[in-house]
Amino acid sequence: MNDIVKPTIVLLLICSFVTLALAFTNMQTKDRIAEAARIEEDNAKKEVLSSAEIFEEIPDLESIINRNEAFAPVKKAFVGLKGEEVVGKVFITEAKGYGGTIKITVGIDSEGAITRVKIGDNNETPGLGAKAKDRPFISQFEGIVPKEPLAVVKNAKTKDEEIDAINGATITSKAVTKAVQAALDVNKEINETEGGS
């Protein structure tokens, strides 16, 4: 009986100690992690809509997102202001890529043009899907005022709304494009709601 009881007690004590240590570490670092994430999000907003001086979160975004399943990638939205003037909006989106969730920040100016797209946290394959962060892919979105939905193509694009896929990373290319399209759609929905009220 001692051969079973002693190791069980020792194992229980070790597990308890490790659990307490992890809980303590989490308590000590969670505020710093949250602050670092907030700073990263603020920097991304400024990067994708550089003409804005301040950003105000759009209230009741959930009611807009619930109107259409295609809006689901959008997690947060902000109005970008320069003084009192609205210069555009910024959308924080998430899409399911090959390696998991990709965080994407999208800037859209007051004329409906995509100002910039920034890829944030992701676990895409190095040398393939991770190339989504690189300028040759991500810069394709800049300046587009889409007249039709964005589409990923594998051959040379023939119109602005077509995005050349990253070679060997079509899933990632489609995920990013889907998130950017969701931002465009939600932007249009917000503008129509504001115009109709």
C-alpha positions as protocol buffer text, in pm:
chain_id: "A"
residue {
  index: 1
  type: MET
  ca { x: 0 y: 0 z: 0 }
}
residue {
  index: 2
  type: ASN
  ca { x: 290 y: 237 z: 85 }
}
residue {
  index: 3
  type: ASP
  ca { x: 429 y: 177 z: -264 }
}
residue {
  index: 4
  type: ILE
  ca { x: 113 y: 335 z: -408 }
}
residue {
  index: 5
  type: VAL
  ca { x: 36 y: 605 z: -149 }
}
residue {
  index: 6
  type: LYS
  ca { x: 381 y: 771 z: -128 }
}
residue {
  index: 7
  type: PRO
  ca { x: 430 y: 826 z: -505 }
}
residue {
  index: 8
  type: THR
  ca { x: 68 y: 946 z: -532 }
}
residue {
  index: 9
  type: ILE
  ca { x: 120 y: 1206 z: -258 }
}
residue {
  index: 10
  type: VAL
  ca { x: 452 y: 1318 z: -410 }
}
residue {
  index: 11
  type: LEU
  ca { x: 291 y: 1349 z: -754 }
}
residue {
  index: 12
  type: LEU
  ca { x: -3 y: 1542 z: -607 }
}
residue {
  index: 13
  type: LEU
  ca { x: 235 y: 1785 z: -432 }
}
residue {
  index: 14
  type: ILE
  ca { x: 439 y: 1837 z: -749 }
}
residue {
  index: 15
  type: CYS
  ca { x: 124 y: 1901 z: -957 }
}
residue {
  index: 16
  type: SER
  ca { x: -10 y: 2142 z: -695 }
}
residue {
  index: 17
  type: PHE
  ca { x: 319 y: 2334 z: -685 }
}
residue {
  index: 18
  type: VAL
  ca { x: 339 y: 2358 z: -1066 }
}
residue {
  index: 19
  type: THR
  ca { x: -26 y: 2473 z: -1087 }
}
residue {
  index: 20
  type: LEU
  ca { x: 33 y: 2742 z: -823 }
}
residue {
  index: 21
  type: ALA
  ca { x: 352 y: 2856 z: -1000 }
}
residue {
  index: 22
  type: LEU
  ca { x: 170 y: 2884 z: -1334 }
}
residue {
  index: 23
  type: ALA
  ca { x: -119 y: 3073 z: -1176 }
}
residue {
  index: 24
  type: PHE
  ca { x: 124 y: 3315 z: -1009 }
}
residue {
  index: 25
  type: THR
  ca { x: 316 y: 3368 z: -1334 }
}
residue {
  index: 26
  type: ASN
  ca { x: -10 y: 3432 z: -1520 }
}
residue {
  index: 27
  type: MET
  ca { x: -119 y: 3689 z: -1261 }
}
residue {
  index: 28
  type: GLN
  ca { x: 216 y: 3867 z: -1288 }
}
residue {
  index: 29
  type: THR
  ca { x: 226 y: 3879 z: -1669 }
}
residue {
  index: 30
  type: LYS
  ca { x: -135 y: 3905 z: -1793 }
}
residue {
  index: 31
  type: ASP
  ca { x: -151 y: 4285 z: -1759 }
}
residue {
  index: 32
  type: ARG
  ca { x: 180 y: 4328 z: -1941 }
}
residue {
  index: 33
  type: ILE
  ca { x: 67 y: 4091 z: -2218 }
}
residue {
  index: 34
  type: ALA
  ca { x: -264 y: 4278 z: -2255 }
}
residue {
  index: 35
  type: GLU
  ca { x: -80 y: 4613 z: -2266 }
}
residue {
  index: 36
  type: ALA
  ca { x: 163 y: 4483 z: -2531 }
}
residue {
  index: 37
  type: ALA
  ca { x: -134 y: 4358 z: -2739 }
}
residue {
  index: 38
  type: ARG
  ca { x: -306 y: 4698 z: -2706 }
}
residue {
  index: 39
  type: ILE
  ca { x: 10 y: 4882 z: -2817 }
}
residue {
  index: 40
  type: GLU
  ca { x: 50 y: 4644 z: -3112 }
}
residue {
  index: 41
  type: GLU
  ca { x: -315 y: 4703 z: -3213 }
}
residue {
  index: 42
  type: ASP
  ca { x: -273 y: 5083 z: -3183 }
}
residue {
  index: 43
  type: ASN
  ca { x: 41 y: 5073 z: -3398 }
}
residue {
  index: 44
  type: ALA
  ca { x: -137 y: 4861 z: -3660 }
}
residue {
  index: 45
  type: LYS
  ca { x: -429 y: 5107 z: -3674 }
}
residue {
  index: 46
  type: LYS
  ca { x: -189 y: 5399 z: -3730 }
}
residue {
  index: 47
  type: GLU
  ca { x: -1 y: 5203 z: -3994 }
}
residue {
  index: 48
  type: VAL
  ca { x: -307 y: 5115 z: -4204 }
}
residue {
  index: 49
  type: LEU
  ca { x: -477 y: 5457 z: -4175 }
}
residue {
  index: 50
  type: SER
  ca { x: -187 y: 5697 z: -4127 }
}
residue {
  index: 51
  type: SER
  ca { x: -397 y: 6009 z: -4198 }
}
residue {
  index: 52
  type: ALA
  ca { x: -597 y: 5955 z: -3876 }
}
residue {
  index: 53
  type: GLU
  ca { x: -487 y: 6116 z: -3550 }
}
residue {
  index: 54
  type: ILE
  ca { x: -728 y: 5935 z: -3319 }
}
residue {
  index: 55
  type: PHE
  ca { x: -943 y: 5624 z: -3340 }
}
residue {
  index: 56
  type: GLU
  ca { x: -1284 y: 5578 z: -3182 }
}
residue {
  index: 57
  type: GLU
  ca { x: -1428 y: 5228 z: -3152 }
}
residue {
  index: 58
  type: ILE
  ca { x: -1758 y: 5181 z: -3333 }
}
residue {
  index: 59
  type: PRO
  ca { x: -2023 y: 5090 z: -3077 }
}
residue {
  index: 60
  type: ASP
  ca { x: -2269 y: 4803 z: -3120 }
}
residue {
  index: 61
  type: LEU
  ca { x: -2061 y: 4642 z: -3396 }
}
residue {
  index: 62
  type: GLU
  ca { x: -2201 y: 4302 z: -3305 }
}
residue {
  index: 63
  type: SER
  ca { x: -2550 y: 4396 z: -3426 }
}
residue {
  index: 64
  type: ILE
  ca { x: -2402 y: 4482 z: -3767 }
}
residue {
  index: 65
  type: ILE
  ca { x: -2189 y: 4167 z: -3786 }
}
residue {
  index: 66
  type: ASN
  ca { x: -2490 y: 3949 z: -3698 }
}
residue {
  index: 67
  type: ARG
  ca { x: -2672 y: 4068 z: -4011 }
}
residue {
  index: 68
  type: ASN
  ca { x: -2460 y: 3856 z: -4245 }
}
residue {
  index: 69
  type: GLU
  ca { x: -2240 y: 3548 z: -4196 }
}
residue {
  index: 70
  type: ALA
  ca { x: -1983 y: 3697 z: -4436 }
}
residue {
  index: 71
  type: PHE
  ca { x: -1918 y: 3976 z: -4181 }
}
residue {
  index: 72
  type: ALA
  ca { x: -1796 y: 3726 z: -3916 }
}
residue {
  index: 73
  type: PRO
  ca { x: -1419 y: 3779 z: -3970 }
}
residue {
  index: 74
  type: VAL
  ca { x: -1454 y: 4140 z: -3843 }
}
residue {
  index: 75
  type: LYS
  ca { x: -1388 y: 4154 z: -3467 }
}
residue {
  index: 76
  type: LYS
  ca { x: -1345 y: 4529 z: -3403 }
}
residue {
  index: 77
  type: ALA
  ca { x: -1400 y: 4849 z: -3600 }
}
residue {
  index: 78
  type: PHE
  ca { x: -1279 y: 5205 z: -3543 }
}
residue {
  index: 79
  type: VAL
  ca { x: -1354 y: 5541 z: -3699 }
}
residue {
  index: 80
  type: GLY
  ca { x: -1034 y: 5730 z: -3783 }
}
residue {
  index: 81
  type: LEU
  ca { x: -1048 y: 6103 z: -3718 }
}
residue {
  index: 82
  type: LYS
  ca { x: -823 y: 6394 z: -3810 }
}
residue {
  index: 83
  type: GLY
  ca { x: -952 y: 6672 z: -3592 }
}
residue {
  index: 84
  type: GLU
  ca { x: -1329 y: 6654 z: -3640 }
}
residue {
  index: 85
  type: GLU
  ca { x: -1306 y: 6505 z: -3990 }
}
residue {
  index: 86
  type: VAL
  ca { x: -1365 y: 6133 z: -4049 }
}
residue {
  index: 87
  type: VAL
  ca { x: -1081 y: 6013 z: -4273 }
}
residue {
  index: 88
  type: GLY
  ca { x: -1176 y: 5645 z: -4278 }
}
residue {
  index: 89
  type: LYS
  ca { x: -1222 y: 5332 z: -4074 }
}
residue {
  index: 90
  type: VAL
  ca { x: -998 y: 5055 z: -3944 }
}
residue {
  index: 91
  type: PHE
  ca { x: -1114 y: 4695 z: -3907 }
}
residue {
  index: 92
  type: ILE
  ca { x: -949 y: 4427 z: -3694 }
}
residue {
  index: 93
  type: THR
  ca { x: -1028 y: 4093 z: -3853 }
}
residue {
  index: 94
  type: GLU
  ca { x: -943 y: 3727 z: -3804 }
}
residue {
  index: 95
  type: ALA
  ca { x: -934 y: 3456 z: -4068 }
}
residue {
  index: 96
  type: LYS
  ca { x: -860 y: 3084 z: -4061 }
}
residue {
  index: 97
  type: GLY
  ca { x: -541 y: 3021 z: -4254 }
}
residue {
  index: 98
  type: TYR
  ca { x: -345 y: 2701 z: -4313 }
}
residue {
  index: 99
  type: GLY
  ca { x: -166 y: 2724 z: -3976 }
}
residue {
  index: 100
  type: GLY
  ca { x: -455 y: 2862 z: -3770 }
}
residue {
  index: 101
  type: THR
  ca { x: -597 y: 3208 z: -3703 }
}
residue {
  index: 102
  type: ILE
  ca { x: -445 y: 3507 z: -3883 }
}
residue {
  index: 103
  type: LYS
  ca { x: -501 y: 3854 z: -3738 }
}
residue {
  index: 104
  type: ILE
  ca { x: -541 y: 4117 z: -4011 }
}
residue {
  index: 105
  type: THR
  ca { x: -584 y: 4494 z: -3977 }
}
residue {
  index: 106
  type: VAL
  ca { x: -750 y: 4673 z: -4270 }
}
residue {
  index: 107
  type: GLY
  ca { x: -765 y: 5048 z: -4332 }
}
residue {
  index: 108
  type: ILE
  ca { x: -1033 y: 5194 z: -4560 }
}
residue {
  index: 109
  type: ASP
  ca { x: -1050 y: 5566 z: -4634 }
}
residue {
  index: 110
  type: SER
  ca { x: -1366 y: 5777 z: -4651 }
}
residue {
  index: 111
  type: GLU
  ca { x: -1382 y: 5724 z: -5030 }
}
residue {
  index: 112
  type: GLY
  ca { x: -1393 y: 5344 z: -4985 }
}
residue {
  index: 113
  type: ALA
  ca { x: -1034 y: 5277 z: -5097 }
}
residue {
  index: 114
  type: ILE
  ca { x: -821 y: 5025 z: -4910 }
}
residue {
  index: 115
  type: THR
  ca { x: -536 y: 5230 z: -4764 }
}
residue {
  index: 116
  type: ARG
  ca { x: -331 y: 4944 z: -4628 }
}
residue {
  index: 117
  type: VAL
  ca { x: -350 y: 4589 z: -4492 }
}
residue {
  index: 118
  type: LYS
  ca { x: -128 y: 4460 z: -4210 }
}
residue {
  index: 119
  type: ILE
  ca { x: -86 y: 4096 z: -4116 }
}
residue {
  index: 120
  type: GLY
  ca { x: -46 y: 4041 z: -3743 }
}
residue {
  index: 121
  type: ASP
  ca { x: -19 y: 3727 z: -3532 }
}
residue {
  index: 122
  type: ASN
  ca { x: -23 y: 3404 z: -3731 }
}
residue {
  index: 123
  type: ASN
  ca { x: 128 y: 3056 z: -3750 }
}
residue {
  index: 124
  type: GLU
  ca { x: 149 y: 3024 z: -4126 }
}
residue {
  index: 125
  type: THR
  ca { x: 422 y: 2811 z: -4280 }
}
residue {
  index: 126
  type: PRO
  ca { x: 758 y: 2993 z: -4304 }
}
residue {
  index: 127
  type: GLY
  ca { x: 856 y: 3048 z: -4668 }
}
residue {
  index: 128
  type: LEU
  ca { x: 498 y: 2988 z: -4786 }
}
residue {
  index: 129
  type: GLY
  ca { x: 195 y: 3129 z: -4602 }
}
residue {
  index: 130
  type: ALA
  ca { x: 417 y: 3354 z: -4390 }
}
residue {
  index: 131
  type: LYS
  ca { x: 488 y: 3547 z: -4713 }
}
residue {
  index: 132
  type: ALA
  ca { x: 144 y: 3704 z: -4668 }
}
residue {
  index: 133
  type: LYS
  ca { x: 322 y: 3970 z: -4457 }
}
residue {
  index: 134
  type: ASP
  ca { x: 556 y: 4057 z: -4744 }
}
residue {
  index: 135
  type: ARG
  ca { x: 495 y: 4363 z: -4966 }
}
residue {
  index: 136
  type: PRO
  ca { x: 460 y: 4174 z: -5298 }
}
residue {
  index: 137
  type: PHE
  ca { x: 141 y: 4010 z: -5168 }
}
residue {
  index: 138
  type: ILE
  ca { x: -2 y: 4257 z: -4919 }
}
residue {
  index: 139
  type: SER
  ca { x: 52 y: 4567 z: -5136 }
}
residue {
  index: 140
  type: GLN
  ca { x: -191 y: 4427 z: -5396 }
}
residue {
  index: 141
  type: PHE
  ca { x: -481 y: 4544 z: -5178 }
}
residue {
  index: 142
  type: GLU
  ca { x: -367 y: 4906 z: -5152 }
}
residue {
  index: 143
  type: GLY
  ca { x: -568 y: 5166 z: -5341 }
}
residue {
  index: 144
  type: ILE
  ca { x: -842 y: 4929 z: -5451 }
}
residue {
  index: 145
  type: VAL
  ca { x: -1191 y: 5080 z: -5457 }
}
residue {
  index: 146
  type: PRO
  ca { x: -1366 y: 4754 z: -5544 }
}
residue {
  index: 147
  type: LYS
  ca { x: -1653 y: 4752 z: -5790 }
}
residue {
  index: 148
  type: GLU
  ca { x: -1698 y: 4378 z: -5735 }
}
residue {
  index: 149
  type: PRO
  ca { x: -1586 y: 4126 z: -5468 }
}
residue {
  index: 150
  type: LEU
  ca { x: -1216 y: 4053 z: -5429 }
}
residue {
  index: 151
  type: ALA
  ca { x: -1102 y: 3723 z: -5577 }
}
residue {
  index: 152
  type: VAL
  ca { x: -782 y: 3520 z: -5552 }
}
residue {
  index: 153
  type: VAL
  ca { x: -628 y: 3413 z: -5884 }
}
residue {
  index: 154
  type: LYS
  ca { x: -337 y: 3182 z: -5959 }
}
residue {
  index: 155
  type: ASN
  ca { x: -240 y: 3338 z: -6289 }
}
residue {
  index: 156
  type: ALA
  ca { x: -172 y: 3699 z: -6380 }
}
residue {
  index: 157
  type: LYS
  ca { x: -450 y: 3925 z: -6259 }
}
residue {
  index: 158
  type: THR
  ca { x: -653 y: 4120 z: -6511 }
}
residue {
  index: 159
  type: LYS
  ca { x: -838 y: 4364 z: -6282 }
}
residue {
  index: 160
  type: ASP
  ca { x: -786 y: 4548 z: -5955 }
}
residue {
  index: 161
  type: GLU
  ca { x: -1016 y: 4319 z: -5756 }
}
residue {
  index: 162
  type: GLU
  ca { x: -805 y: 4012 z: -5841 }
}
residue {
  index: 163
  type: ILE
  ca { x: -532 y: 3919 z: -5593 }
}
residue {
  index: 164
  type: ASP
  ca { x: -241 y: 3701 z: -5708 }
}
residue {
  index: 165
  type: ALA
  ca { x: -213 y: 3404 z: -5473 }
}
residue {
  index: 166
  type: ILE
  ca { x: 113 y: 3336 z: -5293 }
}
residue {
  index: 167
  type: ASN
  ca { x: 278 y: 3044 z: -5473 }
}
residue {
  index: 168
  type: GLY
  ca { x: 212 y: 2731 z: -5266 }
}
residue {
  index: 169
  type: ALA
  ca { x: -8 y: 2914 z: -5014 }
}
residue {
  index: 170
  type: THR
  ca { x: -352 y: 2946 z: -5172 }
}
residue {
  index: 171
  type: ILE
  ca { x: -531 y: 2878 z: -4841 }
}
residue {
  index: 172
  type: THR
  ca { x: -350 y: 3168 z: -4672 }
}
residue {
  index: 173
  type: SER
  ca { x: -409 y: 3395 z: -4973 }
}
residue {
  index: 174
  type: LYS
  ca { x: -781 y: 3318 z: -4970 }
}
residue {
  index: 175
  type: ALA
  ca { x: -804 y: 3364 z: -4591 }
}
residue {
  index: 176
  type: VAL
  ca { x: -647 y: 3711 z: -4604 }
}
residue {
  index: 177
  type: THR
  ca { x: -859 y: 3812 z: -4903 }
}
residue {
  index: 178
  type: LYS
  ca { x: -1176 y: 3689 z: -4730 }
}
residue {
  index: 179
  type: ALA
  ca { x: -1093 y: 3898 z: -4421 }
}
residue {
  index: 180
  type: VAL
  ca { x: -1027 y: 4210 z: -4630 }
}
residue {
  index: 181
  type: GLN
  ca { x: -1354 y: 4154 z: -4819 }
}
residue {
  index: 182
  type: ALA
  ca { x: -1538 y: 4123 z: -4485 }
}
residue {
  index: 183
  type: ALA
  ca { x: -1390 y: 4459 z: -4379 }
}
residue {
  index: 184
  type: LEU
  ca { x: -1507 y: 4617 z: -4708 }
}
residue {
  index: 185
  type: ASP
  ca { x: -1855 y: 4469 z: -4665 }
}
residue {
  index: 186
  type: VAL
  ca { x: -1891 y: 4585 z: -4304 }
}
residue {
  index: 187
  type: ASN
  ca { x: -1761 y: 4931 z: -4401 }
}
residue {
  index: 188
  type: LYS
  ca { x: -2030 y: 4953 z: -4669 }
}
residue {
  index: 189
  type: GLU
  ca { x: -2296 y: 4831 z: -4424 }
}
residue {
  index: 190
  type: ILE
  ca { x: -2194 y: 5092 z: -4164 }
}
residue {
  index: 191
  type: ASN
  ca { x: -2194 y: 5369 z: -4425 }
}
residue {
  index: 192
  type: GLU
  ca { x: -2541 y: 5266 z: -4550 }
}
residue {
  index: 193
  type: THR
  ca { x: -2673 y: 5246 z: -4192 }
}
residue {
  index: 194
  type: GLU
  ca { x: -2533 y: 5593 z: -4113 }
}
residue {
  index: 195
  type: GLY
  ca { x: -2669 y: 5730 z: -4440 }
}
residue {
  index: 196
  type: GLY
  ca { x: -3011 y: 5585 z: -4372 }
}
residue {
  index: 197
  type: SER
  ca { x: -3038 y: 5717 z: -4017 }
}
